[in-house]
Structures are given as C-alpha cells and as structure tokens.
C-alpha cells in the first residue's frame, strides 16, 4: 500500500480528537458546546471503504454493520468484525451479505450464541449467524418472507419467558411489525404480522414482557406481551397506552419516535422503572452525514396506560440517534450524529425541576438541570455517530464516516 | 387526422414517439452505456362539444411498456429513478373541461387526472429528447386534479387542488384518499407581442412517500417563454424554480434551478440549445444503481448534487405526407458536483469523473395534429377566447 493522505488520516484523527477532547471547544457543526467532562478517546479503528452503521459488542469482540453506497462497488452489505481487546479496535474479518445494499441493525443475543443482522431495502430479511467462534460467525439462515421483503429497518432481539424472539420493523409502503421466534434459529417461525406506524414503525424495546414501539408520528405505544396483565402474547400484543412525544421544534410538529430504552435503575428506588427514553430523529438542514435534528424525550410510564412526556434534552443543530445505558451508574449514552456522543445522568426523578429549568410547555430541560455528564467526539473532527454501545469500562461508537471509536466510559 | 372545425363539436387525434439510441459516458463507475428506446410513445386526443362549453383531453403514454428500465439521462431523477428518466403513467392526462364566458372574462372548471397548474410546459413538448434535471422542480403532473381558471385580456389565473403523491409505477393510479391534500396557483401574463410570463406556487404534501408522512414541499416557479416565433427564435424558455422541503413548517432542504433554452432555424434545420444549473436530492441507491428507495432513510436525504448541463440538438424535418418525420442529433455535457460536505453521494466517486457526455441520435415520428397545449386546460390556456375547447394552441 502506498503512502497516501487517507492512510495517514486515522492516527492523525485519533491524536487530534484526543488532543482537543480536553479543550472543551465548540463543535464545528454549531451544536451546543458540552457542559460536562470529555469522554477520552482510547482508540479508533478506521474504515472508510463503506459507511459504518450500527454496532454491538460482547466481550472483546465488536460487530459493525454498513449502510448505503460509498462508491460504485462499496455497498452497505458488509458486517465487520473487530477485536477490541486492545486500545485500538482491529478489524479481523468481515461478512458479506449477498444482494443487500444496507444492513441496519445488528445485535448479539443475550446468551451470546447468535448474531442477528437486518437487511434493508429490497430483499429485506434478517441474517442469523452462529457465534460459537465470535471472531468467525457462521451463517445459519437468511430469513426472508413476503412480510419482510420491503426491507427490515431494525431488528431487535429479546427473550420472553425463556424464548428468544426477533422484532422486525418493516419499511413502507405497508409498515408493519413482524415478530419471529428463534427457538430454532435455523428455522425462524413467524408469530405476528401487524401493520402499525405513521409513516412507519421504526424500532422497539422489549423488557419484562412489555413491548414499546416507536411509531414515528404516532409516537410511542406500549403493548402487553405477557408482562402487563392484559392477556397479551407475542402472537397477540395488547395495547396498553400511547404517548405522542413533542417535536424538537414547535413548528416541526409530529413525534418522529425513533428508538427507545426503558430504564431500570440498578440501585432501585421509586424512580427505578419509571422512565422511558425516546430518541427523536429528524432530518437536518442538509443531508445525512452533515446535519441532523431531534431531541431525547423522557416519558414517565408510572401509569403505563397513560404515559406522558416529562423532560427532554436538546442539542442545537444536532439530533440524537441510538442509545445505550449504563444502568449500574444511571448514565445514558446517546449517539448524536454530528455532535458526537452525549452522556446524561438519568438517575433520580427526571420530572422534578425548578421553574427556571422548564421549557415553556412545562417539560423539564435536562441540560438546565445539569444532567449532562460528559460528551465525546464532538470536537473539530467530522464525525457522524450512528450508534453507541456501553460495555463496562468503555463506550464504543460507530461513526458513519470513519469506523469504530473506543472511548473510556463516564463516571459519576 | 385533421381536427373537425365545427361550432358544435371538434375532435383531434395524434400519435407520436421518439425512436433513439443514446450513449452515456460514463453512466456510472467510469462505465459507458449505449441503449436504444422508443421514448414518449403517446396517443393524444381532444374533443369538444356544445360550442366548446364542454371538452376533454386524453393522453395515453406507453413508456411503461417501452421504458421500464428508464431512459439514460444524466442528472434526471424522480419516482425511484436516478440518472435514468422514469417512465410516465399510462394514463398521462384524462381531463374534462367545462368552460364559459362572461363578457371578456373566460372561466373554466377542469377535473380528472393530469397536469397541475404549476411551472412551465412539460419537457415532452419541447425540442429535446433528454429531460432537464429540473423536471420535478418545474412541473407537477399525473395527479388527480381539479382546476378553476379565469382569463381576461392578457391575464390568466389558475388554482387547483390535487393529491400530493407522485406515481408509484406506470400502472398505479394516484391515491384517491389523498385528493385535496395539496394545492397550487399560477398566474400567466401574455402582453401583446411579448413573451408569456408565468409565476406559480404549489404546496405539495408528501410527494415521495405515497402513504403520507414524508417530507412536504413548497414550490415556486417563474418562467418566460415565447408564445410564438420572434425574430430568429422559434422557441425560447427561461425559467427559475425552487423547491423547499419541510418537516412540519421547518425547512430542511432547498433545491433550485435556472434553465434557459432556445431554438432557431439554420439552413432548414432546427438548432436548439439548453443550459441548466439545477440541484437535486440524492437518495440511497438500490441494487440497480439507477434506482433509489422511495422510502428515504428516516426521511433524510444522503446528499445534494448540483448539475451544470449544456445540451445542443439539431433536427431536420423531412418532407413526408401525413406523417411527421424528423431525424435529430443531440449532445449533452454534464458536470455534477456535491453541494454539501461530507456527503453520502460524491459524484466524482460515483460516476468516476466529474464530466459526463451523452449523445443521442434518432427520429421523431408523429401522425395527426393536435391543438391541445399539454398541461393547460380551458381558460388556463392563455390567449384563447372562451368558451374554448380543452386547449388552444399547437404544442406538438
């Protein structure tokens, strides 16, 4: 390989990011300067052949998916496998999914045995890999039916009553949620197809027998799958409640409910299971890779039948994307596209604030409440952070532009 | 077929098509493409009755049969096609017009499927085989539409409601349940012996996401065209168009276009030239790299590309009885560049170069005559006395 500026870029970017991380400088995007401490960059596994999308980590292995088309021959049809044991993530292998242009979600099952990858656009499907050797996944099957063929935008893997399921959010023109049982991962079994979402169902979160669906402008709907005492099952979810979260801008209207996390504070207490965090994704004043909009919304689910938004977090000229939560420390990590990563203190009563800390519509503003603990990758290096994954001592971030970042996690 | 000339009824019929071969270098990834087509195969009819108080227009377009893969056309985009011009719907126009007059004021009501009173004349009626990039900025067509028009002296006003959704495929009808979610107004002024000036605005709800809930559009257009030959010019058009895309009332993207074109006669041939400076949205391409998803990723676009394009066409009508035959040659140079950085679409990477050449040779074929000006109906056709048939000027 010849000596090129691109080859030189990775180490320089890492060094530069680390250098400016301590300076507290403003983002070049115009996003709000952070108010908390920096998240130190530990290492950067650079890849610029394809656009990087979602990530998942387990132990010393990370998996990143890819998106779109970066060059005529570089579609988002690859899964990259990284050894993250050292400071700098090292790409050790890749998987190519044939007849795919975008791989969206990627997730390892809770027992570490399966890797599930969504394929979007035509030929929508999930591809299931065996992780007996985490560094060399072997494909078990590609599950594609008439109900998934429009494209699987997200795929969430969760266990209910000991049984593993995948929850597939299917693209328009007929947006729908498809639930498949993965007891035999070579032969997934469809248990539910239900149309929902306006204009689409984007993502779900499953915990304790409850299903939370992010239905874009239809907001967030909570369903009983067996844990809500409403007679619901995966084959027949029963609606419990719905909330339309606010827009990042009053004139924008709509909810754009994109992703969710029902927070369980490991320290317990009255607020331990009270809040659901909802990511709002809105187009930026430009295009993907250079702008974004959308807030984090805090929904009080004390009464699951009547959830209500009580707080929010806003960054000017930037929007949030996927979350990961350190439930031991009560810290929410949010990918923030062109504003990097934000880490928020989410322990305690997020609905309790002073009048000065409220917005005009009565919601508590987490920024004014001093809830911003830390920020990362928001310095003068172009990044566009799709996903974050908290994994003990570190937080990993997938950067659409440059690959996989490893940062030291925040402390309280 | 000659139109009947009657005070009670009239009827006109025309069939036409363009047979052509096109080479684009590069189409993408430094690869050249050479293809042949039967483009714009149309059957057009109009009729009127009751002394012109009742009229109708019908245009059938068979591109769904001949252009399913799209026509190589660098910069063209829309309805899921990119760098290939998409086929139009089989039922291109089917409009019924009721017209009348109150003194010097001509009025009409028109309804059916057809053109929205917005922007300039359709590229199909102009002297180039290649479409301009700005087609989706400067025209709105193939919608269920209801139009009220009034005309007095040099001033023509039109207002319309329609469905915002763009066609999903040549055979797919508009979503009738969305009729009325969008509207447009157009004013046209035609001073004596002067160009025809139009200014128009349209509010279009979720054109790309047919189910609704997608980005909305606010569109402006200002244009000037020669209504009749003037000096050396047989045809001329200058237009400016702008489309803002919105989430709610928040503007998130803006696309603009400036276009100028003209034709003149040289030694028995018609020589036409066009220059265009237009920005277009980029969306995620599919396995077929000339197609993009109609479901944009979380309603976002992946980039904006500015296209500078120059086109020259030479056409020579041949003498023939009852049929129109006009061989032509057309050459286009295009220079695309990304408008925003970083961008999810970098033209130089995608095409392999920032200079794209394309050339077409072919024959324009037609039989019959039409006095229907495509895209305008009833009193919305300037300089026509009311009551009027469905149109009033020779546009083909």
Boltz contact constraints between the chains, C-beta under 6 A:
constraints:
  - contact:
      token1: [A, 68]
      token2: [B, 284]
      max_distance: 6.0
  - contact:
      token1: [A, 68]
      token2: [B, 344]
      max_distance: 6.0
  - contact:
      token1: [A, 69]
      token2: [B, 285]
      max_distance: 6.0
  - contact:
      token1: [A, 71]
      token2: [B, 349]
      max_distance: 6.0
  - contact:
      token1: [A, 72]
      token2: [B, 28]
      max_distance: 6.0
  - contact:
      token1: [A, 72]
      token2: [B, 29]
      max_distance: 6.0
  - contact:
      token1: [A, 101]
      token2: [B, 286]
      max_distance: 6.0
  - contact:
      token1: [A, 101]
      token2: [B, 287]
      max_distance: 6.0
  - contact:
      token1: [A, 121]
      token2: [B, 286]
      max_distance: 6.0
  - contact:
      token1: [A, 121]
      token2: [B, 293]
      max_distance: 6.0
  - contact:
      token1: [A, 171]
      token2: [B, 295]
      max_distance: 6.0
  - contact:
      token1: [A, 172]
      token2: [B, 211]
      max_distance: 6.0
  - contact:
      token1: [A, 172]
      token2: [B, 295]
      max_distance: 6.0
  - contact:
      token1: [A, 173]
      token2: [B, 210]
      max_distance: 6.0
  - contact:
      token1: [A, 173]
      token2: [B, 211]
      max_distance: 6.0
  - contact:
      token1: [A, 198]
      token2: [B, 213]
      max_distance: 6.0
  - contact:
      token1: [A, 199]
      token2: [B, 209]
      max_distance: 6.0
  - contact:
      token1: [A, 199]
      token2: [B, 211]
      max_distance: 6.0
  - contact:
      token1: [A, 199]
      token2: [B, 213]
      max_distance: 6.0
  - contact:
      token1: [A, 217]
      token2: [B, 213]
      max_distance: 6.0
  - contact:
      token1: [A, 249]
      token2: [B, 250]
      max_distance: 6.0
  - contact:
      token1: [A, 251]
      token2: [B, 248]
      max_distance: 6.0
  - contact:
      token1: [A, 251]
      token2: [B, 249]
      max_distance: 6.0
  - contact:
      token1: [A, 251]
      token2: [B, 250]
      max_distance: 6.0
  - contact:
      token1: [A, 252]
      token2: [B, 247]
      max_distance: 6.0
  - contact:
      token1: [A, 252]
      token2: [B, 248]
      max_distance: 6.0
  - contact:
      token1: [A, 252]
      token2: [B, 250]
      max_distance: 6.0
  - contact:
      token1: [A, 253]
      token2: [B, 248]
      max_distance: 6.0
  - contact:
      token1: [A, 281]
      token2: [B, 298]
      max_distance: 6.0
  - contact:
      token1: [A, 282]
      token2: [B, 247]
      max_distance: 6.0
  - contact:
      token1: [A, 283]
      token2: [B, 252]
      max_distance: 6.0
  - contact:
      token1: [A, 283]
      token2: [B, 299]
      max_distance: 6.0
  - contact:
      token1: [A, 283]
      token2: [B, 300]
      max_distance: 6.0
  - contact:
      token1: [A, 285]
      token2: [B, 252]
      max_distance: 6.0
  - contact:
      token1: [A, 286]
      token2: [B, 340]
      max_distance: 6.0
  - contact:
      token1: [A, 287]
      token2: [B, 301]
      max_distance: 6.0
  - contact:
      token1: [A, 287]
      token2: [B, 302]
      max_distance: 6.0
  - contact:
      token1: [A, 287]
      token2: [B, 303]
      max_distance: 6.0
  - contact:
      token1: [A, 287]
      token2: [B, 340]
      max_distance: 6.0
  - contact:
      token1: [A, 288]
      token2: [B, 300]
      max_distance: 6.0
  - contact:
      token1: [A, 288]
      token2: [B, 302]
      max_distance: 6.0
  - contact:
      token1: [A, 288]
      token2: [B, 344]
      max_distance: 6.0
  - contact:
      token1: [A, 289]
      token2: [B, 342]
      max_distance: 6.0
  - contact:
      token1: [A, 289]
      token2: [B, 344]
      max_distance: 6.0
  - contact:
      token1: [A, 290]
      token2: [B, 340]
      max_distance: 6.0
  - contact:
      token1: [A, 290]
      token2: [B, 342]
      max_distance: 6.0
  - contact:
      token1: [A, 382]
      token2: [B, 342]
      max_distance: 6.0
